[in-house]
Amino acid sequence: MNRRLAVLRSVTIVSVSSYIEYALGLVVSIWIARALGPADFGRYAFTVWLCSWLITCSNHALTTSSTKFIAEADGAGTPTVASHIAQHLNRVQHLSSLIVIVLFLLGIAILRPGEWRDYLLPVTALVLVATVAKANYGMLVAIEKGQEHFEPEAIATVLAGAVGILLVIGATLLHAGLLAFVAIFAVSQLLLNLLNRLAYRRYCQPFVAGTIPIDIRARLNRHLRFTAVLVLLGAFKAGTFEVFLLNTFATSTAVGFFAIAVTLTRGAVQLFSVGLTSTLLPYMAKSFGERGQEHTAHFLGEATRFYWAVGLMIAGLGLVTTPQIVALLYGDRYTAAIPAIEAFLVLAGLLLIVNGIVAFQTVVDRQDDRVRISVTALVANAALGLLLVPTLGLTGAVLAYAGTRLTELALAVFYLRRATRHGLPIGSMARLFGVAVAATALAWLVTALLQSRYGFIAGSAVFVAVFMPASVWVRYWSGDDYRLMGSIANRLGPPGRVLMRGLNLLHRPSAGSLS
């Protein structure tokens, strides 16, 4: 139970900071979209996408491998080895960023992107600043997570987000153009890096150079090779290829709509699951270091239950709230993006369980399975993108994205069944899916009947009021989950006891001892 409470504490820290970060980021996105309009916002989104792609190439396998092996060494009782691993991979990250920067500059000199034709040099410089700062930040965050310290990232994201939104408001009031908003993006990434470094010194252990044992070094190098291939393959699929094709064959407006769909979907996923996602890999790796693969597989089963419940909430609430939220936040100029956003939210929710499978494969050194999945998904993504985007535009991009993600899900489940006898809890997942369908239908009906711009609030309330108690009624949660709920409820005093009595009425056999 102490272990579960420790995990819950980390999840809470990450979740609260992520909610604040997402709220600030959403406001920034809306403000920039309204200030620039669909066409220029599409160019801004293309620039941010390029930075993200360069960051991915700079860090490739290094962040995942850092978290895994540092946490695993700590779980095995060898913190000195963890320190040496952090120093080694941090040095490799600097070299990797340098190579990416050189290749990027060569590419700019040859291609000279049309989106930046009026200000090529300043945008190139700003992209370099943003890329190097954010890539290095990501590496340090990975080391922090390996040490099970989530405070530095939380502090940095909240403070940098607050400063960023003030800069965006100021630029909007001054009627600044596209270049100013790109500059603000670069400054925000630089500030994020600086704040995280300062917080790291306060909360985390310094890392020093030293010898890594031969057996760990061999596993680390193998993990790096496979994960590098995976990450670089991932840089070309599931959104990236679609943006490139839309930018080539469609319009900047279509790119902007696609970017809004990605932003809101990522925000919804973060809002509901970022705490679990951020803490799952280090805790799973530590479990693997302590007790081996079988206990890690049990950890995966628990994570899958939470991922599936959260994913169904994302999908259901996404369908209920998207039309009115987009019109309210972005304005009527962006209503054409609504179908894409709804499709993305449903896909993100139903496929959220892939995150747990990926973490399991990473921890138990099944990276070869992940490579096979990624190669197949990349081929599917390229084929679907080339077939659909040039003719269907934004609709084709959404269909290509959906086909790619569904391919990944099918292959991930297939390889999981080959790696462990612990499969997914299909029966309980099916019961909860039925609950989600009923809750979504009722919530959608309430929203439609109200005929109000704020009807989605009532619809959301109906969804939660049906979904949460019904998940208990259909016996979706395990006995361990109820014991954790009871431990938390006891700390809440009378309100907690009232809550547990209600749960006991719905699920008396499993929860009867918890009141």
N, C-alpha and C positions, 0 to 999 in steps of 0.2 A: 504493500500500500504506500509506503514511503516513496518508493520509486515512482509510482503513478502520480503522487502529489508533486514530486520534483518535476516530472514531465509537464504536469498541469501548470506549475508555476512558470516554466519556460514558455509554454504555449501562450499563457496570459500576457507575458511581457511582449512577445513577438506580435501577438494579435492586437493588443491595444495600440502599439506604435504603428502597426500596419494600417489599422483603421484610420488613425490620424493622417498617416501618409497618403492613404488612398483618398480621403476626403479633400486634402489639400491638392493632390494631383488631379482629382476630378474637376475641382474648381479652376485650376490652371488650364486644363484641357478645354473646358467650356469657354473660359474667358478668351483664350487664344483663338478658338474656332469662331466665336462671334466677332472678334476684332479683325480677323484676317479674311473671313469668308471661305466658302468651300474650296476654291481653286488654290489660294495661297496657303490655306491650312493643309491641303494635300501636299504642297511642296515642303512645308514644315514637317509634316508627318514622314515624308520620304527621307528627310535629313536625319530625323531622330531614329528612324528604322536603320539607316546606314550606320549610325553610331552604334546601335545595338548589335548589328552584325559584326562590326569591327571588334567590339568588346568580346563577343563570343569567340571570335578567332584568336584574340589575344590570350584569353584565359583557357580556352578549350577544355582539357581534362583537369586542369590544375586545381580549380576550386572544389570539385567533387572529390578528387583524390585526397586533397588536404583534409577535408572534413572527415572522410572515412578513416584514413590511416592515423590521424592524430587521435580521434576518438577511440579507435581500436587499440592503439598503444596505451592510452590512458586506462582503458578497460582491462588491459592485460597487466597493469601495474608497472609500466615502464614510461613514466613521464619524460625522462631524459631523451628517450628515442623519439617521442612525440615532438619535442623541441627541435631536434636535429632534422626531422622530416619537414617541419614548418620552415626552417631556414633554407633548406635545399630547394623546396618547391617555390618559395618566394623569390629566390634568385633566378630560377628558371622562368618565372613569370615576367621578370624585367626583360630578359632576353627575348621572350616571345613577343612582348609588346613592341620592342624595337623592330623586329622583323616585320610585323604587321604594319607598322607606320611606314617603313620604307616601301613596302609593296603598295600601300595605299597611295603614297605620293606618286609612284610610277604610274599607277592606274589613272590618277587624276590628270597627269601630264599627257597621257595618251587619249583618254576618252573625253575629258572636259565636259562633264554632265550639263545638259541643257537646263536643268532646274536652277543652276547657279550661274547662268551665263552673264548676269549683270554684276555679280560680286563673287567671282570664283575664288580669289585669294583669301579674302576675309573668312568666307565660309569654310574653306579648307583648313585654315588655322584653328577656327573654333571647333570643328569636328575633331581635330587632333587633340586639343585640350580636353574636350569632353570624353573622348575615348580613353586616353591614358589615365585620366583621373578616375573614371568609373571602373576601368579594368583593375587598377591597383586597389581600389576600394573593395571590389568584389573578392579579390584574393585575401585581403585582410579579414573580411567578414567570414570567409570560409575557415580560416584559422581560428577565429573566435568561436565559431560553432563547434569546431572540433574540440575545443576546450570547454564546451557547454556554457559559454558566456554569450548571452544574447543582448545584454544591456548596451554595448557600444553602438551596434547597428540601430537599436531603437532610438537612442539619443540623437545620433547623427541624422537619421531620416526625418525625425520630427522637426528638429531645428532648421535643417537645410530646406525642408519643405515650406516652413513658415516664411523664411527669407525669400524663397523662390516666388511664392504667391504675392508678396509685397512688391517684388520687382516687376512681376507681370501686371499688377494693377497700375503701377506707376507708368509702365510703357504704354498701357492702354489709354490712360488719361492723357498722355502726350501724343497719342495717335501715331505711335511708332509702327514701323513696317516689319517685314519678314525678317530682315537681318538682325534687328534688335531682339526679337524673340529667340532666334537661334543663339545669340550671344548670352541671353539670360539662361538658356538651357546649359550652355557650357560652364558658366559661372556657378550654377547650381551643382553641377557634378564635381567641380573643383572644391566647393565648400563642403560637400558631402564627404569627400575624401579627407579633408583637413579635420573636420569634427570627429570623424570616426577614429582617426589616428590619436587625437587627444584623449578620447574615451578609452581607447585600447590600453594606453599607459596606466589608466586608473583601475581597470577591471581585470586585465588579462596578464598571463605570464609571458615574459619576453622569450624570444627564441634565439638560439645560438647555433653556430656551426659545430658539427661533430660527425662521428662515424655512425652510419645506419647499418645495423646487422645485415649480413649477406642475404639471408632468407627473406627478410622484409624488403630489402632493396630490390630483389628479383620480383617479388609480388607487386611492389610499387611500380616498377618499370613496365611490367605487363599490364597493370591496371591503367597506367598512363597511356600506353599505346592504344588499347581498345577504347578507352573513354575519349581520347582525342579524336579518334575516327568517328565515334558516336556524336560528339558535340559538333564537329565540323559538318557531318552529314545533316545533323539537325538544323544547322545554320542555313541549309538550302531547302528546307521543307516546312510544312505546317505554318504557312503564313508568309514566309520570306519570298518564296518563289512566286506566290500570288501577287505580292506587292510589286515585284519586278515586272511581271507580265502586265499588270494593270497600268503601271507607269509607261510601259512600252506600247501597248495596244489600245488602251482606253484613255482616260483623262485624269488630270490631277484631282478633279472632284471625286472620281471613283476611288482613287487612292485615299482621299480624306475620309470618305464613308467607310471604307474598309478599316482604316486606322481607328475610327470611332468605335466600330464593332469590336476590334481587338482590345481597345482601351477599356471599354465598359465590361467586357467579358473578363479580362484580367482583373479588373477591380472587383467584380463579383466573386471571383475565385479567391482573391486575397481576403475579401471581407469575411468570407465564411470559413476558409480553410488554411490561411497562410500560417497560422500558429502551428498547426499540425505538420504542414509541409516543411516548414523551416526546421523543426525540431526532430522530425522522423529519422532522417539519415544519421545524425550523430548518435541518437539514442539506440537506433537499431544496430549501428556499428559497434557501440559499446557492448550491447547485448551479445553480439557475435563474438567479440573478444573475450567475454566472460564465460559464455555457456555454449557457443557453437551454433550450427545452422538450424537445428530443430527448434530451439527456443526463438531464434530469429523468425522462423516461419510462423510460430504462434503470434509473435509481435505483428507480423504482416496481417494475420487474420483480424486482429483487433483494429488495426489501422484501416483495413478495408471496410469494416462496418461503419466507421465514422465517415470515411470518404464517401461511401454510397449515400448515407443519409444527407450529408452536406450537399452532395452533387444533385440529389433530387430536389432539394430546396432551391438550389441555384436555377435548375431547369424550370421548376414550377413558378417560382416568383418572377423569373425572367419573362416568361410568357404573359404573366398577368400585368406586369408593371411597365414593360418596355415602351409601348406606344405613347403613353401619357408622359413618362419621364423624359423621353427624347424630345417631344414637343415642348415640354416645360423648360428643360435645361438648355437645349441647343437652338430651339426656334424652328419655325416652319421650313426654313431652307434645308434642314437636315432630315426631314421626315422620310425621304427616299432610302435612308440608311436603316430604317426600322426592321424590315425583313431580315437583313443580314445580321443585325444585332440579335434578334430572336433566335435565329438558327445557331449562331455562335454560342449563346448562353445555354441552349439545350444540349448542344454537343459537349460543351465544357463540363456541364453537370454530369451527364451520363458517363463521360470518359474520365472523370476525376480519379477513379480507382486505379488508373494506369500509374499515377504517381507513386502509390504504394508498391506496385509490382516493380517499377523501375528502381526504387530505393532498395528493395530486397535483392534484385539481381546485382546491383552495384556492391552491396555489402558482402554477399556470398561469392563474389568473384565470378559471376556468370555474365561477364561483359561480352563474351562471344555471342551469346543469345541476343543481347541488345544490338550488336552490330548487324546481325542477320535481320532483325526487325527493322532497323533504321534503313538499311540498304533497300529492302523491299518497299518500305513506305516511301522512300525517296523516288524510286522508279515509278510508283503509283502516282505520286505527287506531280512529277514531271509530265507523265503521260496525260493525266487528267487536266493539268493546267494548260498544256499546249492544245489539248482538244477543246476545252470549254471556254477559257478566258478570252481568246481573240474574237470569238463569235458572240459570247453571251455577256462579256464584260464583268460587272460586279457579281451578277448571279452565277456566272461560271466560276468566279474565284471562290465563292461560298461553297459551291458544289465540289470543287476540287479540294478545298480544305476539309470538307466533311468526309469525302472518300478517303483521304489520307489518314485522318484520325481514326476512322472506323477500321481501317486496315491495321493500324498500330494496335488497337484494342484486341482484335482477333488474334494477332500473332503473339501479343504479350500474354494472353490467357493460355494459348497453346504451349508456349515455352515454360510458363510457370508450372503447368501440370507435369511437364517432363522433369522439372528440377526438384519438386517436392511432392510428397503425398498429401500435404495440406493444401487443398484447393480453396476456391472462393465459396463463401456461404450462400450458395445459389438460392436455396429455399427461403431463407429469411430475406434475402435481397428481393426476391419476387414478391413476397408479401408487402414489403415496404414500397415497392414500385406501384402496387395496386392502391395503397394508401395515398401516394403522391398524385396519381391520376385523379382520384376522387377529390382530393383537396384542391388541385388545380382547376378542375371543372367548376367546383362551387365558388372558388375565388374569382374566376373569370366571369361567371354569371353575375355575381354581386357587382363587380366593376362595370359590366355592361349595363346593368339596370340603373346604376346611379347617374350615369350621363354627366359626370363632373370631371374637371381637369385633375382633381385630387381623389378620384374614385379608387386609384390604385392603392391608396393607403388602407382603405377599408378592405379591398381585395386581399392585400398582403396579410392583414390581421386575420381574416377568415382562413387563409391558407395555413398560417401558423397554428391557429386555434384548432384546426382539424388534424393537421399533420403530426404535431408533437404528441398529443395524448394517444392518437391512433397508433403511433409507432410503439408505444408501450403496450397498448392493448393487443397488438398482433405479436407480442413477445419477440421484438427485434433485438433488444439489448440483452447482454449476457449478465450472469451473476456478478462477475467482477465489476462490470459497469455500474450495477446497482450499489455495490459496496462503496465504490468511489463516490457515487451520488450521495449516499448516506453520510459518508465522512464529511463531504462539503456541506451538506444540509445541517449537520450538527453544529457547524461553525457559524451558521447563519441565525441560530436561535429559533424563536417561535415561528418566523416565516418559513424557515427551512423545514421544521417539523410538519407544518401544514402542507408544504409541497410534497414531502415524502408520504404523508397519509393519502394524498390524492393519487400518488403513484402506486401505493400499495393496493388501493381499490381497483386499479386497472390491471395490476400484475401481481396479485397476492402471492402465488407460489414462490416467485423469485425475490420479492421485495419484503416479504412479511416480517423479516427480522431486522428491518432497517429503521423502523420508526423510533 
